[in-house]
């Protein structure tokens, strides 16, 4: 065919991908911003709190990076680190997938919880990690978050959670679903005791996580550009047969529709949370 | 409308043959009574065998049966003087959820449930039983009302899920579901939840934070539909049957996972075969539940519900 002659993809020889070839170039020296497409030194981005130097795009942070961006140095004491996932449904390939992420991320599950301080003010904090199984919530994630909320209740400390999750973890089926109720019930009890809840939705916060604790803060905050929503965009487009606006389900969209108190730049986050904490300190302000 | 389910085909064929033979005996001079008796016995045995060994996917088919009784069908048989209440007082009335007050054995109760339609027209009105945020907010409004007047709450769960639409997202589908989970956890009246058809994900759970959770024998309750799971996990929605098995979504599975309290038996072949009889089977379990919960104080009811959910989940310590 004529088209074949002009085909751009015409290959004159076979290419065989060699795994070792990819190792020749040190991975991760340069990073391309998915938003403005500019290429930068990874180190520069990291020094800039993982924010693009050109367009302010917020790159996803893992739990460790997040904790160090929010808490006072050396103030973090981790809880329930030893809880590990089992395969309650005997779901095919589930154990292997979790094991792989455990090795890669050097953490047991998709959330890190513990106590720490923000500008000297003690808090209980939970940080989800979207690099671990998309931050999905199974039994361990639900249990760790519940225990963290109960800890905040016991110590009379504010509870702060940074969410980053695709939703409930399918491989644990209905047990994952029920973690939504379990965590929400813990928040309700904590809230009834006067506990302060601050949720910060980071990219992405969707499905069962968005439809439970993420939306239940006294203050619901978010990072700029974060994807926040219940149903997946593709599912919605297929259901309603129309294209959705570009900003659909972004933090800014949620702010416009009354679902958030504020969208806060990453560099402002620690200061703003500190301010909220200060305004909720018994007696009004900390000395 | 008669609907043939895949696994029932052998039965349907046998029944057809039996009817033919009966017709011949009536109209012709041959006596086939012996053959008919033999076939009837075979039919009986085959029925026993098929309905006793239903695969998860067969149960999904029964749960989705177009004639499967809905919340309003059961309300008719289980309660007296149902008075339906509309609207969330903020945005509108979502007919994918019905809610109201009624009498149960002479005592006032609040009844809330997802509501599917039985034909296309009704399904469009009721959005196929897939609620928008205002549906969940209506439900919550009536739960608070129940608490104010100290009435038990009975929830019927029957939805494919919360509606995945643009308007639903704009009005805060996530928040509406989350709010229900949060507030239901703190209600000081008994809450009994019964899954009567499909219990689809967060949209089902938003009416599901009960002291007791029961499921009809052929109902399902899952974090995602088998089709959805198959398309995400294996990029192929036609593997739904496999997903239905792996995901453990049947009443029997959930009982084993200690998520639900009781399995309510169904009439032979599924609830749609005899709604009145099915309502009786539900009635027995519902009465027992409400009697048990009536003994608990307000505080005990809240603690009982908290503990119930706190226990769900499996993990180990390393």
Contacts between the chains, C-beta under 8 A, distances in Angstrom:
chain1	res1	chain2	res2	distance
A	82	B	317	5.1
A	82	B	318	5.1
A	83	B	315	5.3
A	83	B	316	7.7
A	83	B	317	6.2
A	83	B	318	7.8
A	84	B	315	6.5
A	84	B	316	5.6
A	84	B	317	7.3
A	84	B	318	4.7
A	85	B	315	6.3
A	86	B	314	5.4
A	86	B	315	6.0
A	86	B	316	5.3
A	88	B	257	6.9
A	88	B	314	4.1
A	89	B	246	6.8
A	89	B	247	7.0
A	89	B	248	4.8
A	91	B	246	5.6
A	91	B	247	7.9
A	92	B	246	6.4
A	108	B	318	7.2
A	138	B	313	7.9
A	139	B	313	3.4
A	139	B	314	5.2
A	139	B	315	4.9
A	140	B	313	7.8
A	140	B	315	4.7
A	142	B	313	5.7
A	143	B	313	5.4
A	143	B	315	5.9
A	146	B	310	6.7
A	168	B	201	7.7
A	168	B	202	7.9
A	168	B	223	4.9
A	168	B	224	7.7
A	169	B	223	7.9
A	170	B	223	6.1
A	170	B	224	5.8
A	170	B	229	5.5
A	170	B	232	6.7
A	170	B	233	6.6
A	170	B	247	7.4
A	172	B	223	7.8
A	172	B	314	7.9
A	173	B	222	6.3
A	173	B	223	5.5
A	173	B	247	4.7
A	173	B	248	5.1
A	173	B	249	6.8
A	173	B	257	8.0
A	174	B	221	5.7
A	174	B	222	5.8
A	174	B	223	5.8
A	174	B	247	7.9
A	174	B	248	7.0
A	174	B	249	6.9
A	174	B	253	7.9
A	174	B	254	6.0
A	174	B	257	6.6
A	174	B	259	5.7
A	175	B	257	6.3
A	175	B	259	7.2
A	175	B	312	6.3
A	175	B	313	5.5
A	175	B	314	6.5
A	176	B	223	5.2
A	177	B	201	6.4
A	177	B	202	7.2
A	177	B	205	5.9
A	177	B	221	7.9
A	177	B	222	7.3
A	177	B	223	4.2
A	178	B	205	7.6
A	178	B	259	6.0
A	178	B	309	6.4
A	178	B	312	4.3
A	178	B	313	7.1
A	179	B	312	7.5
A	179	B	313	6.3
A	180	B	178	7.9
A	180	B	181	5.9
A	180	B	202	6.3
A	180	B	205	6.1
A	181	B	181	5.1
A	181	B	185	7.2
A	181	B	205	6.0
A	181	B	208	7.1
A	181	B	209	5.0
A	181	B	309	4.8
A	181	B	312	8.0
A	182	B	309	4.4
A	182	B	310	6.0
A	182	B	312	6.2
A	182	B	313	7.0
A	184	B	178	6.3
A	184	B	181	3.7
A	184	B	182	4.6
A	184	B	185	6.1
A	184	B	209	7.8
A	185	B	181	7.3
A	185	B	182	7.7
A	185	B	185	3.6
A	185	B	209	7.1
A	185	B	305	7.1
A	185	B	306	5.4
A	185	B	309	5.3
A	185	B	310	7.3
A	186	B	310	7.7
A	187	B	182	6.1
A	188	B	182	4.8
A	188	B	183	7.1
A	188	B	185	4.3
A	188	B	186	4.7
A	189	B	185	7.4
A	189	B	186	7.5
A	189	B	306	6.5
A	191	B	182	7.7
A	192	B	186	6.3
A	207	B	202	7.5
A	208	B	201	7.4
A	208	B	202	5.6
A	208	B	223	7.3
A	210	B	174	4.1
A	210	B	178	7.7
A	211	B	162	7.8
A	211	B	173	7.2
A	211	B	174	4.3
A	211	B	177	4.1
A	211	B	178	5.3
A	211	B	181	8.0
A	211	B	202	4.5
A	211	B	206	8.0
A	212	B	177	7.5
A	212	B	178	5.1
A	212	B	181	5.8
A	212	B	202	7.7
A	213	B	178	7.3
A	214	B	174	7.3
A	214	B	178	7.4
A	215	B	172	7.8
A	215	B	174	5.1
A	215	B	175	4.4
A	215	B	178	4.0
A	215	B	179	7.4
A	216	B	178	5.3
A	216	B	179	7.5
A	216	B	182	5.3
A	228	B	174	7.8
A	229	B	169	5.4
A	229	B	174	6.9
A	230	B	162	6.7
A	230	B	164	7.3
A	230	B	168	7.2
A	230	B	169	6.2
A	230	B	173	4.2
A	230	B	174	4.4
A	230	B	177	7.3
A	230	B	202	7.4
A	231	B	162	7.7
A	231	B	164	3.3
A	231	B	165	7.7
A	231	B	168	7.5
A	231	B	169	6.8
A	231	B	173	7.2
A	232	B	164	7.5
A	235	B	164	4.8
A	236	B	164	5.1
A	236	B	165	6.1
A	236	B	166	6.2
A	236	B	169	7.0
A	239	B	163	7.8
A	239	B	164	5.3
A	239	B	165	6.0
A	240	B	165	5.5
A	240	B	166	5.9
A	242	B	166	7.6
A	244	B	166	6.3
A	248	B	166	7.5
A	248	B	169	7.4
A	249	B	169	6.3
A	257	B	170	5.1
A	257	B	171	7.4
A	257	B	172	6.9
A	258	B	172	7.1
A	259	B	172	5.2
A	259	B	174	7.6
A	259	B	175	5.9
